């Protein structure tokens, strides 16, 4: 990397998630409804719904709100119908970006996504233009200082397919999406709590961006994440933001 740590990027992502707490229920409700509509309302038979419900509980969403939205999605109550749409494009330095949305109005959503890309120096691409650079995986991160040996022992038999230790001590565990629950449960059984755990789109070949390019890319990512219809934004950039090193030293 260009003299910066993966952990700094992970911490920034966590910080952004915390900033968006006031909107997270809306996004979680959409995810619950789409997961229930596509895979049914049985948590045991629908891993995607189970993960969405776990995330909703972690965000302190009431159980009756969760149930009501599952019922809406499975036809037991009248509700809004959302569809999933993926957009692909490019940011600073040609970095690849994927924007997963859920919307009840695709015309509005594509216009908003295109506007953000254009306003912040990016370009909205065509379907499939960058997705081939990513893999759909389960991903677990542990901060510097975690025991690689304990994590390996807990996860490999549960279905983890790779364990990567970064130069800064960050440990990343990768699984197939369908093995995410098993790996998560194995970690819990071993008393290990990842700093971040999610099913995500992981870039095959991350690219380093520094200085002004890193700032432009971060501004574009933030603007995309702030769109009401955006559920997740994935990219392949490792960002070395100005002032980041000073912030790490101060902390």
ZADO-1210 file (C-alpha; in nm, 4 decimals, padded with zeros to 6 digits):
<atoms>
<atom x="00.0000" y="00.0000" z="00.0000" code="UNK" pos="1"/>
<atom x="00.0963" y="00.3619" z="-00.0350" code="UNK" pos="2"/>
<atom x="00.2141" y="00.4021" z="00.3232" code="UNK" pos="3"/>
<atom x="-00.1254" y="00.3689" z="00.4854" code="UNK" pos="4"/>
<atom x="-00.3147" y="00.0950" z="00.6643" code="UNK" pos="5"/>
<atom x="-00.6141" y="-00.1145" z="00.5733" code="UNK" pos="6"/>
<atom x="-00.7289" y="-00.0667" z="00.9316" code="UNK" pos="7"/>
<atom x="-00.7607" y="00.3091" z="00.8789" code="UNK" pos="8"/>
<atom x="-00.9953" y="00.2454" z="00.5868" code="UNK" pos="9"/>
<atom x="-01.2014" y="00.0003" z="00.7924" code="UNK" pos="10"/>
<atom x="-01.2293" y="00.2455" z="01.0803" code="UNK" pos="11"/>
<atom x="-01.3476" y="00.5152" z="00.8406" code="UNK" pos="12"/>
<atom x="-01.6172" y="00.2830" z="00.7085" code="UNK" pos="13"/>
<atom x="-01.7320" y="00.2089" z="01.0633" code="UNK" pos="14"/>
<atom x="-01.7413" y="00.5792" z="01.1406" code="UNK" pos="15"/>
<atom x="-01.9545" y="00.6485" z="00.8370" code="UNK" pos="16"/>
<atom x="-02.1963" y="00.3751" z="00.9405" code="UNK" pos="17"/>
<atom x="-02.2279" y="00.5318" z="01.2845" code="UNK" pos="18"/>
<atom x="-02.3006" y="00.8716" z="01.1284" code="UNK" pos="19"/>
<atom x="-02.5879" y="00.7207" z="00.9308" code="UNK" pos="20"/>
<atom x="-02.7650" y="00.5614" z="01.2280" code="UNK" pos="21"/>
<atom x="-03.0654" y="00.7913" z="01.1855" code="UNK" pos="22"/>
<atom x="-03.1270" y="00.6453" z="00.8371" code="UNK" pos="23"/>
<atom x="-03.0220" y="00.2877" z="00.8985" code="UNK" pos="24"/>
<atom x="-03.3695" y="00.1640" z="00.9920" code="UNK" pos="25"/>
<atom x="-03.5049" y="00.2674" z="00.6529" code="UNK" pos="26"/>
<atom x="-03.2342" y="00.0703" z="00.4748" code="UNK" pos="27"/>
<atom x="-03.2726" y="-00.2291" z="00.7027" code="UNK" pos="28"/>
<atom x="-03.6492" y="-00.2363" z="00.6457" code="UNK" pos="29"/>
<atom x="-03.5930" y="-00.2432" z="00.2705" code="UNK" pos="30"/>
<atom x="-03.3398" y="-00.5241" z="00.3026" code="UNK" pos="31"/>
<atom x="-03.5777" y="-00.7253" z="00.5244" code="UNK" pos="32"/>
<atom x="-03.8646" y="-00.6786" z="00.2794" code="UNK" pos="33"/>
<atom x="-03.6673" y="-00.7775" z="-00.0300" code="UNK" pos="34"/>
<atom x="-03.5046" y="-01.0748" z="00.1451" code="UNK" pos="35"/>
<atom x="-03.8435" y="-01.1973" z="00.2685" code="UNK" pos="36"/>
<atom x="-04.0096" y="-01.1428" z="-00.0678" code="UNK" pos="37"/>
<atom x="-03.7389" y="-01.3320" z="-00.2565" code="UNK" pos="38"/>
<atom x="-03.6691" y="-01.6131" z="-00.0091" code="UNK" pos="39"/>
<atom x="-03.9756" y="-01.6349" z="00.2140" code="UNK" pos="40"/>
<atom x="-04.0383" y="-01.5343" z="00.5727" code="UNK" pos="41"/>
<atom x="-03.8836" y="-01.8380" z="00.7443" code="UNK" pos="42"/>
<atom x="-03.5591" y="-01.7262" z="00.9077" code="UNK" pos="43"/>
<atom x="-03.4239" y="-02.0813" z="00.9269" code="UNK" pos="44"/>
<atom x="-03.4680" y="-02.1343" z="00.5526" code="UNK" pos="45"/>
<atom x="-03.3637" y="-01.7844" z="00.4398" code="UNK" pos="46"/>
<atom x="-03.0029" y="-01.6904" z="00.5366" code="UNK" pos="47"/>
<atom x="-03.0286" y="-01.3474" z="00.3765" code="UNK" pos="48"/>
<atom x="-03.3357" y="-01.2629" z="00.5817" code="UNK" pos="49"/>
<atom x="-03.1734" y="-01.4016" z="00.8968" code="UNK" pos="50"/>
<atom x="-02.8724" y="-01.1734" z="00.8452" code="UNK" pos="51"/>
<atom x="-03.0984" y="-00.8732" z="00.7802" code="UNK" pos="52"/>
<atom x="-03.2970" y="-00.9437" z="01.0974" code="UNK" pos="53"/>
<atom x="-02.9745" y="-00.9806" z="01.2982" code="UNK" pos="54"/>
<atom x="-02.8586" y="-00.6427" z="01.1694" code="UNK" pos="55"/>
<atom x="-03.1972" y="-00.4889" z="01.2524" code="UNK" pos="56"/>
<atom x="-03.1841" y="-00.6246" z="01.6069" code="UNK" pos="57"/>
<atom x="-02.8299" y="-00.4901" z="01.6460" code="UNK" pos="58"/>
<atom x="-02.9686" y="-00.1490" z="01.5451" code="UNK" pos="59"/>
<atom x="-03.2360" y="-00.1823" z="01.8182" code="UNK" pos="60"/>
<atom x="-03.5279" y="-00.2183" z="01.5775" code="UNK" pos="61"/>
<atom x="-03.8387" y="-00.3436" z="01.7660" code="UNK" pos="62"/>
<atom x="-03.9427" y="-00.7029" z="01.7013" code="UNK" pos="63"/>
<atom x="-04.2945" y="-00.6009" z="01.5940" code="UNK" pos="64"/>
<atom x="-04.1480" y="-00.3656" z="01.3314" code="UNK" pos="65"/>
<atom x="-03.9369" y="-00.6494" z="01.1942" code="UNK" pos="66"/>
<atom x="-04.2339" y="-00.8887" z="01.1864" code="UNK" pos="67"/>
<atom x="-04.4646" y="-00.6325" z="01.0266" code="UNK" pos="68"/>
<atom x="-04.2260" y="-00.5742" z="00.7391" code="UNK" pos="69"/>
<atom x="-04.1692" y="-00.9457" z="00.6841" code="UNK" pos="70"/>
<atom x="-04.5474" y="-00.9835" z="00.6663" code="UNK" pos="71"/>
<atom x="-04.5725" y="-00.6992" z="00.4167" code="UNK" pos="72"/>
<atom x="-04.3104" y="-00.8557" z="00.1933" code="UNK" pos="73"/>
<atom x="-04.4647" y="-01.2029" z="00.2022" code="UNK" pos="74"/>
<atom x="-04.8119" y="-01.0746" z="00.1145" code="UNK" pos="75"/>
<atom x="-04.9761" y="-01.0836" z="00.4552" code="UNK" pos="76"/>
<atom x="-04.9989" y="-00.7035" z="00.4663" code="UNK" pos="77"/>
<atom x="-05.0235" y="-00.4389" z="00.1958" code="UNK" pos="78"/>
<atom x="-04.6966" y="-00.2521" z="00.1447" code="UNK" pos="79"/>
<atom x="-04.4653" y="-00.0770" z="-00.0988" code="UNK" pos="80"/>
<atom x="-04.2852" y="-00.3009" z="-00.3476" code="UNK" pos="81"/>
<atom x="-03.9102" y="-00.2451" z="-00.3770" code="UNK" pos="82"/>
<atom x="-03.6793" y="-00.3744" z="-00.6467" code="UNK" pos="83"/>
<atom x="-03.3032" y="-00.4164" z="-00.6366" code="UNK" pos="84"/>
<atom x="-03.0951" y="-00.2358" z="-00.8979" code="UNK" pos="85"/>
<atom x="-02.7171" y="-00.2370" z="-00.9252" code="UNK" pos="86"/>
<atom x="-02.5223" y="00.0501" z="-01.0811" code="UNK" pos="87"/>
<atom x="-02.1561" y="00.0367" z="-01.1784" code="UNK" pos="88"/>
<atom x="-01.9145" y="00.3170" z="-01.2500" code="UNK" pos="89"/>
<atom x="-01.5762" y="00.4792" z="-01.2047" code="UNK" pos="90"/>
<atom x="-01.4357" y="00.7308" z="-00.9597" code="UNK" pos="91"/>
<atom x="-01.1055" y="00.9140" z="-00.9191" code="UNK" pos="92"/>
<atom x="-00.8135" y="00.7468" z="-01.0910" code="UNK" pos="93"/>
<atom x="-01.0466" y="00.5021" z="-01.2634" code="UNK" pos="94"/>
<atom x="-01.1333" y="00.3267" z="-00.9358" code="UNK" pos="95"/>
<atom x="-01.4237" y="00.0840" z="-00.9694" code="UNK" pos="96"/>
<atom x="-01.7516" y="00.1469" z="-00.7833" code="UNK" pos="97"/>
<atom x="-02.0659" y="-00.0625" z="-00.7371" code="UNK" pos="98"/>
<atom x="-02.3838" y="00.0931" z="-00.5954" code="UNK" pos="99"/>
<atom x="-02.6575" y="-00.1454" z="-00.4819" code="UNK" pos="100"/>
<atom x="-02.9942" y="00.0232" z="-00.4446" code="UNK" pos="101"/>
<atom x="-03.3481" y="-00.0650" z="-00.3459" code="UNK" pos="102"/>
<atom x="-03.6150" y="00.1543" z="-00.4932" code="UNK" pos="103"/>
<atom x="-03.9819" y="00.1921" z="-00.5712" code="UNK" pos="104"/>
<atom x="-03.8968" y="00.4298" z="-00.8579" code="UNK" pos="105"/>
<atom x="-03.6088" y="00.3270" z="-01.0838" code="UNK" pos="106"/>
<atom x="-03.6324" y="00.6439" z="-01.2975" code="UNK" pos="107"/>
<atom x="-03.5698" y="00.8622" z="-00.9928" code="UNK" pos="108"/>
<atom x="-03.2915" y="00.6416" z="-00.8646" code="UNK" pos="109"/>
<atom x="-03.0867" y="00.6222" z="-01.1849" code="UNK" pos="110"/>
<atom x="-03.1142" y="00.9992" z="-01.2268" code="UNK" pos="111"/>
<atom x="-02.9865" y="01.0571" z="-00.8723" code="UNK" pos="112"/>
<atom x="-02.7010" y="00.8083" z="-00.9063" code="UNK" pos="113"/>
<atom x="-02.5935" y="00.9531" z="-01.2424" code="UNK" pos="114"/>
<atom x="-02.6045" y="01.3069" z="-01.1019" code="UNK" pos="115"/>
<atom x="-02.3778" y="01.2168" z="-00.8071" code="UNK" pos="116"/>
<atom x="-02.1231" y="01.0446" z="-01.0305" code="UNK" pos="117"/>
<atom x="-02.1175" y="01.3434" z="-01.2666" code="UNK" pos="118"/>
<atom x="-02.1053" y="01.6071" z="-00.9909" code="UNK" pos="119"/>
<atom x="-01.8064" y="01.4469" z="-00.8207" code="UNK" pos="120"/>
<atom x="-01.5911" y="01.3649" z="-01.1201" code="UNK" pos="121"/>
<atom x="-01.6987" y="01.0058" z="-01.1735" code="UNK" pos="122"/>
<atom x="-01.8669" y="00.8243" z="-01.4589" code="UNK" pos="123"/>
<atom x="-02.1668" y="00.5928" z="-01.4499" code="UNK" pos="124"/>
<atom x="-02.0829" y="00.2811" z="-01.6496" code="UNK" pos="125"/>
<atom x="-02.2859" y="00.0058" z="-01.8092" code="UNK" pos="126"/>
<atom x="-02.4027" y="-00.3163" z="-01.6478" code="UNK" pos="127"/>
<atom x="-02.1071" y="-00.5489" z="-01.5948" code="UNK" pos="128"/>
<atom x="-01.8456" y="-00.2805" z="-01.6567" code="UNK" pos="129"/>
<atom x="-01.6749" y="-00.3238" z="-01.3176" code="UNK" pos="130"/>
<atom x="-01.8541" y="-00.6078" z="-01.1351" code="UNK" pos="131"/>
<atom x="-01.6093" y="-00.8629" z="-01.2763" code="UNK" pos="132"/>
<atom x="-01.3420" y="-00.7016" z="-01.0567" code="UNK" pos="133"/>
<atom x="-01.5221" y="-00.8081" z="-00.7380" code="UNK" pos="134"/>
<atom x="-01.6166" y="-01.1312" z="-00.5622" code="UNK" pos="135"/>
<atom x="-01.9312" y="-01.1870" z="-00.3554" code="UNK" pos="136"/>
<atom x="-01.8000" y="-01.3118" z="-00.0181" code="UNK" pos="137"/>
<atom x="-01.8485" y="-01.3216" z="00.3552" code="UNK" pos="138"/>
<atom x="-01.5877" y="-01.1006" z="00.5191" code="UNK" pos="139"/>
<atom x="-01.4704" y="-01.0657" z="00.8802" code="UNK" pos="140"/>
<atom x="-01.2143" y="-00.8116" z="01.0037" code="UNK" pos="141"/>
<atom x="-01.0127" y="-00.8174" z="01.3251" code="UNK" pos="142"/>
<atom x="-00.8006" y="-00.5217" z="01.4288" code="UNK" pos="143"/>
<atom x="-00.4270" y="-00.5335" z="01.4976" code="UNK" pos="144"/>
<atom x="-00.3402" y="-00.7477" z="01.7988" code="UNK" pos="145"/>
<atom x="-00.5932" y="-01.0266" z="01.7394" code="UNK" pos="146"/>
<atom x="-00.4643" y="-01.3849" z="01.7534" code="UNK" pos="147"/>
<atom x="-00.4200" y="-01.5235" z="01.4029" code="UNK" pos="148"/>
<atom x="-00.3837" y="-01.8775" z="01.5419" code="UNK" pos="149"/>
<atom x="-00.7116" y="-01.8649" z="01.7387" code="UNK" pos="150"/>
<atom x="-00.9012" y="-01.7139" z="01.4475" code="UNK" pos="151"/>
<atom x="-00.7659" y="-01.9754" z="01.2081" code="UNK" pos="152"/>
<atom x="-00.8547" y="-02.2619" z="01.4429" code="UNK" pos="153"/>
<atom x="-01.2095" y="-02.1309" z="01.4858" code="UNK" pos="154"/>
<atom x="-01.2919" y="-02.0577" z="01.1238" code="UNK" pos="155"/>
<atom x="-01.1262" y="-02.2994" z="00.8838" code="UNK" pos="156"/>
<atom x="-01.3375" y="-02.6014" z="00.9779" code="UNK" pos="157"/>
<atom x="-01.6491" y="-02.3830" z="00.9663" code="UNK" pos="158"/>
<atom x="-01.5972" y="-02.3034" z="00.5993" code="UNK" pos="159"/>
<atom x="-01.3600" y="-02.0075" z="00.5830" code="UNK" pos="160"/>
<atom x="-01.1679" y="-02.0246" z="00.2567" code="UNK" pos="161"/>
<atom x="-00.8918" y="-01.7742" z="00.3298" code="UNK" pos="162"/>
<atom x="-00.7255" y="-01.5836" z="00.6129" code="UNK" pos="163"/>
<atom x="-00.5154" y="-01.2785" z="00.5269" code="UNK" pos="164"/>
<atom x="-00.2939" y="-01.0847" z="00.7678" code="UNK" pos="165"/>
<atom x="-00.2111" y="-00.7330" z="00.6499" code="UNK" pos="166"/>
<atom x="00.1144" y="-00.5490" z="00.7148" code="UNK" pos="167"/>
<atom x="-00.0552" y="-00.3372" z="00.9826" code="UNK" pos="168"/>
<atom x="-00.1768" y="-00.6467" z="01.1712" code="UNK" pos="169"/>
<atom x="-00.5340" y="-00.6414" z="01.0412" code="UNK" pos="170"/>
<atom x="-00.6694" y="-00.9946" z="00.9987" code="UNK" pos="171"/>
<atom x="-00.9288" y="-01.0630" z="00.7293" code="UNK" pos="172"/>
<atom x="-01.1263" y="-01.3873" z="00.7079" code="UNK" pos="173"/>
<atom x="-01.3060" y="-01.4685" z="00.3830" code="UNK" pos="174"/>
<atom x="-01.5829" y="-01.7212" z="00.3276" code="UNK" pos="175"/>
<atom x="-01.8395" y="-01.8068" z="00.0653" code="UNK" pos="176"/>
<atom x="-02.1627" y="-01.6134" z="00.1271" code="UNK" pos="177"/>
<atom x="-02.3491" y="-01.9323" z="00.2138" code="UNK" pos="178"/>
<atom x="-02.0888" y="-02.0129" z="00.4809" code="UNK" pos="179"/>
<atom x="-02.1098" y="-01.6725" z="00.6506" code="UNK" pos="180"/>
<atom x="-02.3444" y="-01.7871" z="00.9269" code="UNK" pos="181"/>
<atom x="-02.1369" y="-02.0956" z="01.0068" code="UNK" pos="182"/>
<atom x="-01.8145" y="-01.8955" z="01.0324" code="UNK" pos="183"/>
<atom x="-01.9853" y="-01.6282" z="01.2420" code="UNK" pos="184"/>
<atom x="-02.1200" y="-01.8896" z="01.4824" code="UNK" pos="185"/>
<atom x="-01.7795" y="-02.0601" z="01.5036" code="UNK" pos="186"/>
<atom x="-01.6188" y="-01.7292" z="01.6003" code="UNK" pos="187"/>
<atom x="-01.8848" y="-01.6648" z="01.8636" code="UNK" pos="188"/>
<atom x="-01.8368" y="-02.0143" z="02.0069" code="UNK" pos="189"/>
<atom x="-01.4634" y="-01.9438" z="02.0373" code="UNK" pos="190"/>
<atom x="-01.5268" y="-01.6121" z="02.2127" code="UNK" pos="191"/>
<atom x="-01.3954" y="-01.4106" z="01.9173" code="UNK" pos="192"/>
<atom x="-01.5747" y="-01.0926" z="01.8087" code="UNK" pos="193"/>
<atom x="-01.4806" y="-00.9404" z="01.4715" code="UNK" pos="194"/>
<atom x="-01.4662" y="-00.5620" z="01.4440" code="UNK" pos="195"/>
<atom x="-01.6638" y="-00.5874" z="01.1217" code="UNK" pos="196"/>
<atom x="-01.8581" y="-00.8778" z="00.9697" code="UNK" pos="197"/>
<atom x="-02.0633" y="-00.8598" z="00.6514" code="UNK" pos="198"/>
<atom x="-02.1525" y="-01.0202" z="00.3235" code="UNK" pos="199"/>
<atom x="-01.9979" y="-00.7912" z="00.0678" code="UNK" pos="200"/>
<atom x="-01.8419" y="-00.7400" z="-00.2739" code="UNK" pos="201"/>
<atom x="-01.4656" y="-00.7726" z="-00.2261" code="UNK" pos="202"/>
<atom x="-01.2301" y="-00.6177" z="-00.4817" code="UNK" pos="203"/>
<atom x="-00.9836" y="-00.8597" z="-00.6424" code="UNK" pos="204"/>
<atom x="-00.7156" y="-00.5948" z="-00.6998" code="UNK" pos="205"/>
<atom x="-00.7442" y="-00.2876" z="-00.4742" code="UNK" pos="206"/>
<atom x="-00.5810" y="00.0297" z="-00.6027" code="UNK" pos="207"/>
<atom x="-00.4097" y="00.2936" z="-00.3896" code="UNK" pos="208"/>
<atom x="-00.5224" y="00.6546" z="-00.4087" code="UNK" pos="209"/>
<atom x="-00.3473" y="00.9419" z="-00.2315" code="UNK" pos="210"/>
<atom x="-00.3856" y="01.3170" z="-00.1848" code="UNK" pos="211"/>
<atom x="-00.6434" y="01.4964" z="-00.3986" code="UNK" pos="212"/>
<atom x="-00.7503" y="01.1777" z="-00.5756" code="UNK" pos="213"/>
<atom x="-00.8203" y="01.0092" z="-00.2421" code="UNK" pos="214"/>
<atom x="-01.0246" y="01.3102" z="-00.1274" code="UNK" pos="215"/>
<atom x="-01.2257" y="01.3175" z="-00.4505" code="UNK" pos="216"/>
<atom x="-01.2935" y="00.9459" z="-00.4253" code="UNK" pos="217"/>
<atom x="-01.4030" y="00.9692" z="-00.0621" code="UNK" pos="218"/>
<atom x="-01.6329" y="01.2616" z="-00.1423" code="UNK" pos="219"/>
<atom x="-01.7939" y="01.0609" z="-00.4231" code="UNK" pos="220"/>
<atom x="-01.8368" y="00.7532" z="-00.2013" code="UNK" pos="221"/>
<atom x="-01.9909" y="00.9632" z="00.0775" code="UNK" pos="222"/>
<atom x="-02.2340" y="01.1277" z="-00.1653" code="UNK" pos="223"/>
<atom x="-02.3417" y="00.7910" z="-00.3070" code="UNK" pos="224"/>
<atom x="-02.3904" y="00.6466" z="00.0417" code="UNK" pos="225"/>
<atom x="-02.6044" y="00.9484" z="00.1316" code="UNK" pos="226"/>
<atom x="-02.8570" y="00.8738" z="-00.1447" code="UNK" pos="227"/>
<atom x="-03.1881" y="00.7622" z="00.0045" code="UNK" pos="228"/>
<atom x="-03.2128" y="00.4605" z="-00.2258" code="UNK" pos="229"/>
<atom x="-02.8537" y="00.3403" z="-00.1798" code="UNK" pos="230"/>
<atom x="-02.8168" y="00.0261" z="00.0292" code="UNK" pos="231"/>
<atom x="-02.4475" y="-00.0482" z="-00.0165" code="UNK" pos="232"/>
<atom x="-02.1532" y="00.1114" z="-00.1966" code="UNK" pos="233"/>
<atom x="-01.8510" y="-00.1029" z="-00.2831" code="UNK" pos="234"/>
<atom x="-01.5233" y="00.0111" z="-00.4362" code="UNK" pos="235"/>
<atom x="-01.1677" y="-00.1066" z="-00.4957" code="UNK" pos="236"/>
<atom x="-00.9821" y="00.1982" z="-00.3586" code="UNK" pos="237"/>
<atom x="-00.7445" y="00.2055" z="-00.0615" code="UNK" pos="238"/>
<atom x="-00.7560" y="00.5690" z="00.0420" code="UNK" pos="239"/>
<atom x="-00.4606" y="00.7541" z="00.1918" code="UNK" pos="240"/>
<atom x="-00.6465" y="01.0664" z="00.3008" code="UNK" pos="241"/>
<atom x="-00.4560" y="01.3849" z="00.3890" code="UNK" pos="242"/>
<atom x="-00.4304" y="01.4193" z="00.7655" code="UNK" pos="243"/>
<atom x="-00.4991" y="01.0503" z="00.8216" code="UNK" pos="244"/>
<atom x="-00.1508" y="00.9799" z="00.9550" code="UNK" pos="245"/>
<atom x="-00.1665" y="01.2735" z="01.1945" code="UNK" pos="246"/>
<atom x="-00.5023" y="01.1486" z="01.3198" code="UNK" pos="247"/>
<atom x="-00.3650" y="00.8032" z="01.3874" code="UNK" pos="248"/>
<atom x="-00.0650" y="00.9460" z="01.5754" code="UNK" pos="249"/>
<atom x="-00.2899" y="01.1687" z="01.7856" code="UNK" pos="250"/>
<atom x="-00.5080" y="00.8756" z="01.8833" code="UNK" pos="251"/>
</atoms>
